[in-house]
């Protein structure tokens, strides 16, 4: 009998986001995701175990999005500048502290929160949090692809065995994958919160960076957006007590990220950035925040896409937990264009960088070589002012 194609066979590597939706939906366990050579999660299929049931295709958010099957939930987007009224929550978060407020409201109601934490060996993973302490581990931007594993299934089990709410947070593609798993009868118990995503990076590149920075030591904590010194900094600590602290803009991994050297291919033209959204709420940094709200303690931009999301935000505002300032969508997204267009230029050196990373190239040397090569090409096309800014950025 002719073997039918899986969702990955249909969409191909260039569109796959590694969301784990196909693995979770496969009834025979024939599909498993693992890191490929470049350091991105990709599905592999046991063709003997595959029953050609097409469940993976029915739950693939890429296939659904391309066939225009994602429906709007409808009020928005309504845009806000937002921040936690709690000083401690605000200072402990990457931006305005909106996510922990949303999460703790769900925990207080006896519900569970799904979000991303740093796991072992510098890998990001999704877990279910049942306590405030577990939610605390979800703070901070990760910038690398998360291992969702069987979290979608765990949430489905929770919804079948409990009447308490759920909050799922993740990248837009992960939220879209979660939405495909929720039965319509349970939809109003699941708050879907997507993070403004600028693309996820290669875990192989990240691990090579960690190996060089810490000379093989194990990492006990890591954050790209620490605020403890008053500036946004990369802060990491090894198990032996070695602390690494540098301004985020001066960090070599962040530079490579900003020059698009090792972002996943599908992130360069993200099909989940545009509306309609699967999410109820989108959260990100408010770059270009109007002066009257700008605060070095952090301000978030929040978009409410559905009535459900709007009600949650307004409820937290009325309870004095969130400050909300409604603004124009253009103002909220003008300096967060990738979050709404999904478009990133592809660095011409991306393939060469990842290829040499696979073969053991020294991260810092590769970054220096290929980032500066990209800068030389930029000088040929950019305005004098932008060329000067770019030269300063990469030469720091």
Residue pairs with C-beta under 8 A, 6 or more apart in sequence:
3 47
3 50
3 52
4 52
4 54
6 22
6 31
6 43
6 45
6 50
6 56
6 57
7 21
7 22
7 43
7 56
7 57
7 59
7 60
7 62
7 63
8 16
8 22
8 31
8 42
8 43
8 45
8 56
10 57
10 60
10 63
11 60
11 62
11 63
11 66
13 42
13 265
14 265
14 266
15 62
15 266
15 271
16 42
16 43
16 62
16 266
17 61
17 62
17 171
17 173
17 174
17 264
17 266
17 267
17 272
18 33
18 40
18 41
18 42
18 43
18 145
18 264
19 61
19 148
19 173
19 174
19 176
19 177
20 33
20 41
20 147
20 148
20 149
20 151
20 152
20 174
20 177
21 56
21 59
21 60
21 61
21 152
21 177
21 180
21 181
22 31
22 33
22 43
22 56
22 59
22 60
23 31
23 32
23 33
23 43
23 150
24 59
24 148
24 150
24 152
24 153
24 177
24 181
25 55
25 56
25 58
25 59
25 180
25 181
26 50
26 55
26 56
27 51
27 53
27 55
28 49
28 50
28 51
28 53
29 46
29 49
30 45
30 46
30 47
30 49
30 50
30 51
31 43
31 44
31 45
31 46
31 50
31 56
32 43
32 44
32 46
33 41
33 42
33 43
33 44
33 147
34 41
34 42
34 44
35 41
35 42
35 203
35 204
36 42
37 204
37 358
38 202
38 204
38 354
38 357
38 358
39 202
39 203
39 204
39 205
39 206
39 207
39 262
39 354
39 357
40 145
40 200
40 202
40 203
40 264
41 145
41 147
57 63
58 180
59 177
59 180
59 181
60 180
61 70
61 173
61 176
61 177
61 179
61 180
61 272
61 278
62 173
62 271
64 70
64 176
64 180
65 176
65 271
65 272
66 271
70 176
70 179
70 276
70 277
70 278
71 276
72 275
72 276
72 277
72 305
72 306
73 276
73 280
73 305
73 306
73 307
73 308
73 309
74 276
74 305
74 306
74 307
75 304
75 305
75 306
75 307
75 309
75 310
76 303
76 304
76 305
76 306
76 309
76 310
77 275
77 277
77 282
77 303
77 304
77 305
77 329
78 303
78 304
78 310
78 326
79 301
79 302
79 303
79 326
79 327
79 328
79 329
79 331
79 332
79 333
80 301
80 302
80 303
80 304
80 313
80 324
80 325
80 326
80 327
80 332
81 96
81 286
81 289
81 290
81 293
81 299
81 300
81 301
81 302
81 324
81 325
81 327
81 332
82 96
82 98
82 299
82 300
82 301
82 302
82 313
82 322
82 323
82 324
82 325
83 90
83 95
83 96
83 97
83 98
83 295
83 297
83 298
83 299
83 300
83 322
83 323
84 90
84 93
84 96
84 97
84 98
84 100
84 101
84 321
84 322
84 323
85 320
85 321
85 322
85 323
86 97
86 101
86 321
87 297
89 97
89 100
89 101
90 96
90 97
90 297
90 298
91 97
91 227
91 297
91 298
92 100
92 139
92 227
93 99
93 100
93 139
93 140
93 298
94 139
94 140
94 141
94 224
94 225
94 285
94 298
95 225
95 283
95 284
95 285
95 286
95 298
95 299
95 300
96 286
96 298
96 299
96 300
97 298
97 300
98 283
98 300
98 302
98 322
99 115
99 138
99 139
99 169
99 193
99 195
99 283
100 135
100 136
100 138
100 139
101 316
101 321
101 322
102 167
102 191
102 193
102 281
102 312
102 316
103 113
103 115
103 129
103 135
103 138
103 167
103 169
104 132
104 135
105 312
105 315
105 316
105 321
106 112
106 113
106 165
106 166
106 167
106 191
107 113
107 129
107 130
107 131
107 132
107 135
109 164
109 165
110 164
111 164
111 165
111 166
111 167
112 128
112 129
112 130
112 155
112 158
112 164
112 166
112 167
113 128
113 129
113 134
113 135
113 138
113 166
113 167
113 168
113 169
114 126
114 127
114 128
114 129
114 151
114 154
114 155
114 166
114 167
114 168
114 169
114 170
114 178
115 126
115 127
115 129
115 135
115 138
115 167
115 168
115 169
115 170
116 124
116 125
116 126
116 138
116 142
116 146
116 169
116 170
117 124
117 125
117 126
117 127
117 137
117 138
118 124
118 137
118 142
118 221
118 222
119 125
119 147
121 207
121 218
121 219
122 203
122 206
122 207
122 210
122 219
122 222
123 144
123 147
123 203
124 142
124 144
124 145
124 146
124 147
125 146
125 147
125 148
125 149
126 146
126 147
126 148
126 149
126 151
126 170
126 174
127 134
127 137
127 151
128 151
128 154
128 155
128 158
129 135
129 137
129 138
138 169
139 223
140 223
140 224
140 225
141 195
141 223
141 224
141 225
142 224
143 200
143 201
143 206
143 224
143 254
143 257
144 200
144 201
144 202
144 203
144 206
145 200
145 201
145 203
145 264
146 170
146 171
146 174
146 200
148 170
148 174
148 177
152 177
152 178
152 181
153 181
155 166
155 168
155 178
155 181
155 182
155 190
156 181
156 182
158 164
158 166
159 166
159 182
159 183
159 186
159 189
159 190
163 189
164 189
165 189
165 190
165 191
166 189
166 190
166 191
167 190
167 191
167 193
168 175
168 178
168 190
168 191
168 192
168 193
169 175
169 193
169 194
169 195
170 178
170 194
170 195
171 194
171 195
171 197
171 200
171 272
172 194
172 197
172 270
172 272
172 273
172 277
172 278
172 279
172 282
173 266
173 270
173 272
174 194
175 192
175 193
175 194
175 272
175 277
175 278
175 279
176 272
176 278
178 190
178 192
178 278
179 192
179 278
182 190
188 308
191 280
191 281
191 308
191 309
191 312
192 278
192 279
192 280
192 281
192 309
193 279
193 280
193 281
193 282
193 283
194 277
194 278
194 279
194 281
194 282
194 283
195 282
195 283
195 284
196 282
196 283
196 284
196 285
196 301
196 336
196 339
197 267
197 270
197 273
197 338
197 339
198 257
198 267
198 338
198 339
198 344
199 257
199 260
199 263
199 264
199 267
199 268
199 270
199 338
199 344
200 263
200 264
200 267
201 253
201 256
201 257
201 262
201 263
201 264
202 262
202 264
202 354
202 357
204 354
204 357
204 358
205 253
205 256
205 261
205 262
205 353
205 354
205 357
205 363
206 253
208 357
208 363
209 252
209 253
209 363
210 219
210 236
211 363
212 362
212 363
212 364
213 236
213 244
214 236
214 238
214 242
214 244
217 238
217 239
217 240
217 242
218 238
218 239
219 236
219 237
219 238
219 239
220 237
220 238
220 239
221 235
221 236
221 237
222 234
222 235
222 236
222 237
223 234
223 235
223 236
224 234
224 248
224 251
224 254
225 232
225 233
225 248
226 232
226 233
226 234
226 235
226 245
227 233
227 297
227 298
228 235
229 245
230 296
231 247
231 248
232 247
232 248
233 245
233 246
233 247
233 248
234 244
234 245
234 246
234 247
234 248
234 251
234 253
234 254
235 243
235 244
235 245
236 243
236 244
236 245
237 243
237 244
238 244
248 254
249 255
249 393
249 396
250 396
252 363
252 364
252 367
253 363
255 367
255 371
255 393
255 394
256 262
256 353
256 367
256 371
257 263
258 393
259 347
259 370
259 371
259 374
259 394
260 268
260 344
260 345
260 346
260 347
260 350
261 347
261 349
261 350
261 353
261 367
261 370
261 371
261 374
262 350
262 353
262 354
262 357
263 344
263 350
267 344
268 343
268 344
268 345
268 346
269 342
269 343
269 344
270 338
270 342
270 343
271 342
272 278
272 342
273 338
273 339
273 340
273 341
273 342
274 340
274 341
274 342
275 305
276 305
277 305
279 305
279 309
280 304
280 305
280 306
280 308
280 309
280 312
281 302
281 303
281 304
281 305
281 309
281 312
281 313
282 302
282 303
282 305
282 339
283 300
283 301
283 302
284 300
284 301
284 336
284 339
285 298
285 299
285 300
285 301
285 336
286 293
286 299
286 300
286 301
286 332
287 301
287 335
287 336
288 331
288 334
288 335
288 336
289 299
289 301
290 327
290 331
293 299
293 325
301 332
301 333
301 336
302 313
302 324
303 329
303 332
304 310
304 313
313 322
313 324
314 324
316 322
317 323
317 324
333 339
333 340
337 343
338 344
347 353
347 370
347 374
348 374
348 377
349 370
349 373
349 374
352 370
353 366
353 367
353 370
356 366
357 363
357 366
371 394
372 394
375 390
375 391
375 394
378 386
378 387
378 390
379 387
379 390
379 391
382 390
